[in-house]
Amino acid sequence: MVKHNEPYLIRRISTILSIILFIKIGGYFTITDVKIITQIFKVISRVGMTISVFLILRQLKSYGCVNILQLKNTMNLILYILYLGLGFASFTWSTDPMYSALQWFMTFESFVFVYLFFQVVYNVNNYFPHKKINLVNIFVKSIFPIIIIFVIGSFVLPDFFYREMRGGEEIRLGGWIMNPNELGMLASILGALSYLYLIKEKGWGKVYSTISIFASLLILALTSSRSSLIGFILILGILVLKSGNKKMKIAMFTLTGLVAPFAINAIIFKDGGGVEEVMSMTGRLPFWTALLNEGIVKEPFFGYGFMRINYTDYFQGLNTYPGKMTHNTFMQVLMNLGFIGLFIALFQVFFTVKNYFKSKLDDYANYFVAIFIPIMINSFTEFGIFGDANYGILFWQFLIFLFLFEERINLTTSEKNAIIKFNRSEKTS
C-alpha cells in the first residue's frame, strides 16, 4: 500500500539508487579526449555519487532509522582492508607516488561508496519493507541505459563509439570511451542479471528484461570480446542448471548447440588468429613470462608500488611489447605489492567465495554468480578486481559486502526506544 504522506525519498528510493549507480558506473568512462574535462567529469560523477549516498543515509537517520546492523564472516573484508593498507604504505616506496596515490584514493572512494550503499539498502529494507530494494533490479536498471547508449551510438556516431585495432584490420565497439573488453564484461553482467530479472518478473518486467538480454548480446557481438562471450555463456549455463526449470534447460542446451559453431569461430578463429593466437592469450603469455623472469625478481617482496609495474611507466621484456598494465589482475597485484600483496589478494578472493558457499541459499546467491564470473574472467585478461580503477573493482566491492550484514540482537535502550518511536510514527501516518 502506497503511503501518500511518505517522504519523496522513500517513495522513489529504488529509482534514485538506480540513477546514482548509473552515474557512478558512467564515471569510469572517458567522455572526451580533453583531459581536464574528463578529470572533472570523473571526480563529480564518482565522488558526487558517494556524497549523494551519504546524504541519503543521513536523511534516513533523520526519519528515525537507527543503524542496527552488524558485520559477520568478515575475514574477506579484513583482508581487503589489509590490501588497501599495504597499498597506502606503498606510497613510501612507489616508483611514482603520485600515480599510486591517485589510483589508491579512487579504489578507496569506491569502497566507501559501496559500504554506504549497502547501509542505505538494508536500512530501507528494514524500516520500509513495502519499498524493499532488490539489488538485481537496481543493477539492471542502472546498466541498461549505458548499454542502450552504446547500441544507439554504434549506429549514430560510429567514428566516436568504435575503435580501430590491429592497424585498422579490426573495429570494436567501445571507442576511446571504454576498453571493448571492459564494455563486454558490463554487457555480460547485464545479460545474466536480466535473466534473473526475467524469471521473477511478470508483464512489462519480462519485456524489459528480454530487451536487456538482446541488447547485451548485441554489445557482446559488437565488442568482439572473447572473454566476455565465454563468461556470458558460462554464467547463463550455471544459472539455468541451478533453476530446476526443465523447459529452460532444454532451451538452453538447444541454443548452445546452435550457437556453438558460431561462438567457436568467433572465439578461436577470429580475424584469422587461429589456435596459436588464442593459446598465447593474444600475446599476453610471453608478456607475463617476462614480468616473472625480468620484472618481479627485482622487487619480489613489496613490488613497485600501488598500480606500478616497473621503475618507469612501461615494462618491456627482451622479447615482448611494452605495457603499462599487466592484463591480469593477479599479475598486476604481484608487480604492485610483491608476493606479500599477492598472497593477501588470493586469500581475500578465497574468503569472499567461501562466504558465498556459506550463503548458497540466500536470495542473492545467483546475483553473486552473475557478477563474479564476468569480473573474474575479465581479471585474467584485463584490469580486473585488483587493477587500475575500473567498475570491475566497484562490482567486486559489492560482492565483498554482499553477505556480511545481519541485524544485531543486543540493542541498547536508546536504540530500542528509537525503533518503538519510529514504528509508532509509521502507524499514525
N, C-alpha and C positions, 0 to 999 in steps of 0.2 A: 504493500500500500504506500503510495506516494504521500509524503507529508509536505503540504504546501508551504508551511511556515519554517521548513527546514532550511538551513543555510545553503546558499547557492553552491558553495564549495562542495558540500556533501552531495547535493543533487547531481552535480556534474563531475564528481571526483574521478571516475574512470576515464572520461573524455580528457580531462585536464592532465592526468598522468600519462595518457597516450600521446598527447601533444608534447609534453615535456620530454618523454623518451624519444619521440620522433626528432625533435630539435637536438637532443643530446647525441644521437647517432649521426645526424647530419653534420654535427660539429667536427667529425673526423674526415669530412670531405674537403677537397680543395676546390673552392668555387671560382677562383680566378688565379692567373699567373702573377698578379701583383702581390708581392709578398706581404706588405704591410696590411692590405685589406684582408688577406687570408688569415693573418695572425689575429687581427681584431675580431673577425668573424668567429674564429675558433675559441677565443677567450670568452666572448659574450655567450656563445651557444653552449659551451661546456660549463664554465663557472657559473654563468647565469642560471642554468637549469639546476645546478646544485643548490644555489641560493634559493631558488623557487621552491624546491622540495623542503628545504629547511624552514622556509616561511609557512608552508602548508602544515608542517609538523607543529610549529608554534601556534598556528591557528587552531589546530585540533586540541591542543592543550588549553587554549582559551575557552573552548567549548566544555571543558571539564574532563577531557580524556586523560587519564593517568596512565603513564607507561608501566605496565605490569608484566613486561616481557623479560625473559632471561635467556641466556645462551646455553646450549648444551652441545656435547660432542665437538668441542672447539679446537681439537688438535690441528685441523687443517687451517683454521683461522689464525692460530698462534704461529704456525709455520709461515703463513703468508705475511704476517706482521714481521716475523724474523727476516724473511726475504727482503721486505721493504726496509727494515733496519740496516741490513747489510748493504743494501743499495745506497742508503743515505750515507753510511760510513765510507762508502767507496769514493765519495767526492774528494776525500783526502789523498787518494792515490790514482784517481782517474786521469787518463791521458787527455781529457778535455772536460774539466769540472763543470763548466757552464752548460755544455750539452747534456752531461749526465744529470745535472740538477733539473734542467728543463724537462727531460723525459721522466724523471722520478716524480716531480710535482704533478705532472699530467696523470701518471698512474695513481698517485696518492689521491688526487682530486676525484677521480672516478670511483675509487674505493670508498671515499666518504659519501659520494652521491648514492651509491648502491646501498650503503648502510642506512642512510636517511630514507631512501625509497622504501626499503623493507619496513622501517619503523612506521611510515605512513600507511602502507598496505595492511599491516597487522593491526594497527590501531583502528583503522576504518572498519576492518572486518570484525573486530571485537565489539566496538561500540555502535556501529551502524550495520548490522548483519544484513539488513534489507538492501544495502548498497554494496554487497560483498564484491571485492576486487579479485578478478581472476587474471593471473599473470599471462596465461596463454592468450587471452583476448587482448590484453594491453600490448603485448609484443606484436601480435598480428596487425592490430590497428595502427601501430607506430611504424612498422617496417613496410607495410603495403604501400603507403603513399610514396615512399622512397623508390620502391621498385617500379611503380607506375610512372614516376618522373623519368626514370631511365628508359622505360619502354617508349614513352612518348618522345623523349629526347633522341632516341636512336633513329626515329623517322623524321623529326622536325629539324634537329641540329646535329646531323651525323658527324660533321667536322669537329664538333666540340665533345661529343659523347663517345666517339670511337678513338682508339689508339692503334697506330701502325707499329708492328713489331717485326723482327727478323728482316729489317731493311725494306719493309713495306709488303712482304710476302703474306703477312698475317694481319688481319684487322680485328680487334677485340673491343667489345663494349666496356666502357669504363673511362676511356679518355685519360686525361690527366687529373680528372676529378678523383678517381679511386682506382687502385690496383685491380685489374679484372678478376684475379683470384679471390681477392677480398670481397668484391661485389658478388661473385659466385657463391661464396660462403654465406653471405647475407641472404641470397635467394634460396639456398638450400634450407636454411633455418626457417625462413618464411613458409616454404613449401611443407616442411614437416609439421610446423605449428598449425598451419592451416588445415592439415589433415586431422589433427587433434580437435581443432575447432569444428570441422565438418561433421565428425562422428557424434558430437554432443549438441550441435545447434539444430534448429528447425526453421523452416520457411526462408526468410531473407538471409539468415545466418548461413544456410547451406549454399545459397547462391554466391554470397560474398566470399566464403572460403573456397569455393570451386574456382571463382575468378582469380583468387590469390594463388592457388596452385598452378593454374595455367600461366599466369604472369611470371611465376618463379621458374617454370620450365622454359619459358621464352628467354628469360635472362640467362639461365644456365647455358642455353644454346648459343646466345649471342656473345657471352664472355669466353666461350670455348675453354672453360676451366675443367681440366681433367679431375683434379682433386675434389672439387665441389660436386661434380656429377657422380663420382664414386660415393661421396658422402651422402648425397641425397638418396641414391638407390639403397644404400646400406641402412639408413635411418628408416625409410619407408618400409623396407623388408622387416626390420625388427619390430616396428610399431604394429604392422599388420599381423605378424605372427603372435604378438602379445595380445591382440584384441580378442581372439576367440571367435571372430566373425568368419564363418566358413565361406560365405559368398565373397567377402572381401579378400580372403586368402586365395581363392580360385582366380579372382580378377587380377590379383597381384602377380601370381605366377604366370598367368596368361600374358599379361602386359610385359612382364620381364622377358618371356620367351620371344615376344615380337620385337621388343626394343633392343635386346642383347646384341644382335649383329650390328646395328647402327651404333650402339654405345661402344662396342669393341673397336669399330672402325674409327670413331671419334677420339677414343682414348689412346689406342695403341698406334694407329696408322695416321694420325692427324698430320696433315701437311707433309706426308711422306717421311715423317721422322722415323717410323718403324720401331721395332722392339728395342734396338740398341739405344735409341734416344730415351725411351721410357726407363730402361734398366739403369741408365746413368742419371735418372731423375732430371732430365734435360740439362745435364752438365753440373748438377749440384754435388753428386758424389765425389768427383775429383776435387771440388772446392772444399768440401767437408774434410776430405783426407788431408789436404794441405793445411787446413786450420788445426787439425790434430798434430800433424807432423812438424809444422813450421811455426804455428801460432801460439797455441796454449802452452807449449813447452817452455816458453819464455816467461810466462806469468801463470804457473799452474795452480796456485792456491787461491788467490783472490781476483785473478783476471785483470782486465784493463780498465775497469770502472763501469758503472751502470750504463748499459747500452753502447759500450765501446768494444771494438773487436781487434784493435791494433793501436800502435803508438801514433799512427796517422789516421785520417778519416776513412781510408780504404785499406783493405787487406788484399794482397795479391800474392798467390803462391808462385812457385817457379814455373808451373805449367797450367795455370788457371787464369780466369778472367778476374779483374778487380771487383771487389764487392764491398758495399758499405754495411750490409747486414748479411746474416748467415743463411737465410732462407730455411731455418729450422730453429724453433723456439728454444729447444733444449741445448742445441749447439750455441745459440745466442747467449743463454744464461751462463753456459760454461765459459765462454770468452769474456763475458761481462764480469762475472763474480767468481770465476775459477771453479775448481772441483767442490769447494765448500758450498758455494751458491748452487751448483748443480744438484748436490745431494739434498739440500733444503727444498729445492723446487720439485724434485722427483717424489720426495716423501709428502710434500704438500698435495700433489696430484693424487697420490695413493690414498691419503686420508679423506680427500674430497669424494673420491669414488667409493671409499668404504662407507661414508655417510649415506651415499645413495643406496647401497645394498642393505643398510640398516633400515632404510625408509622405502623399500620397494613397493609397499602397499599404500604409500602416501599418494594423494591426488596429483602431486606434481612429479611423480616418478617418470612418466612419459615426457613431461616437459624437460626434465633433466637430460634424457636420452636425445631428444630433438635438438638440443643446443650443444650437448657435449660432443657428439660425433663430428659435426661440421667443424667446430673450432679446434678439435684435437687433430683432425686430418689436416686442416689448414696450418696447424702448428708444426707439422712435419715438413712443410714446403714453403711457408711464408713467415710473416711476423709472429703470429701465434700469441699464446697467452702470457708469455714472458718476454715479448719483443718490444719494439718501438711502439709508442702509443697508437692503439687501434681499437675498434669496437670489439674485437675478439677478446681483448683484456676485460673490457666492460662486461661482456657476457659471462666470462669466466668468474668474475667477481659476483655476479648474480648467483652462479651455481655454488660458490663458496658459502654464501649466506642462506641458501635455499632451505636447508633442513636444520638450521641452527636455533630457531626461535621457538620457545614454548612459554606458556603462561606460568607466572610464579604462583605458588600456593600460599606461601607465608607472606601475606601482605601486612604492611604497617597499618596502624589505626587510622592515620590520616588518609592513606590510600583507600581503605575500606569506606571511610566516610565520603570521600570524593566520588567513589563509584555509586554509592547509595544516592548521593545528591544528583548525580548525572541521570540515574535511572528514574528518579522522581521527576526531574525536569522533562525527560522524554515522555513520561506518561501524561503529564499535564499538558504537553504540547500536542 
